[in-house]
Amino acid sequence: MNTSPIPPESDLLHWEDFPAGAMRDCGSTLVSREAVLDFARQFDPQPFHVDDEAAKNSLFGGLAASGWHTCSMAMRLMCDAYLLRSTSLGSPGIDELRWLKPVHPGDRLRLRMTVLAARPMRSKPDVGLVQSQWELFNQHDDCVLSMKGWGMFKRRAPGAEGPEAGAQP
């Protein structure tokens, strides 16, 4: 978990640091049985997420994480990899979300982010839009989740060069 102090804005990633085509490895996380059960009990208590016997007899063949839990794990990896050290202004939403394979306790998930497009916001010239695709892979390199969406980031002032200007995110 990222608990370091917030760096000065000049050290943060800005819109300019997310050029189209850039790829970023966003780290990995181990899926625990306790986390699967805790999330499902609170937010998605379908039998295949909370009951071993029901899960064994389901299409998943065993206890499976909620797709929403899988999205949450991807979001945490994004935050730790780059969002918490960026000028992120949030997101207008997700355009596409696919749960491609079940996620089971014991799986190790790793996230890859690819910038698909980047453009200045027409209505707010100090803000840039970044369209990204996030792919979450398990330990067998199977893609278990794919999302496409937009993020909003502050742009650098004209002529301002931060330490990571032009760097790959």
Summary of the structure (lengths in Angstrom):
residues: 169
radius of gyration: 18.0
end to end distance: 19.1
largest distance: 61.6
contacts: 507
relative contact order: 0.26
helix: 26%
strand: 32%
